[in-house]
Amino acid sequence: MSHILIVLIVIGLVFRKPLGRMLARQFPDRAGRHRVVGTVIVAFALVIVIRLAALFWN
């Protein structure tokens, strides 16, 4: 359950205005920004999957 909260917090932080402006400066095109946000979300999802696999491995 805490993993879901972490992912939601990260998504919330990504879409905040200061970070959004920084991403907009770094990646002026919308597709580039979406790729970065998608990469962050996928990275967190992979961490969650790996932690769950380790939990149920034993």
WOTA-V86384 format. One record per pair of residues at least 6 apart in sequence whose ideal C-beta (glycine too) atoms are under 6 Angstrom apart, sorted by sequence separation. I is the first residue (numbers start at 1). J is the second residue. D is the distance in whole Angstrom. If there is no record, write none. Layout:
# WOTA-V86384
[[I;J;D] [I;J;D]]
This chain:
# WOTA-V86384
[[27;33;5] [23;33;5] [14;37;5] [10;44;6] [7;44;5] [3;48;4]]
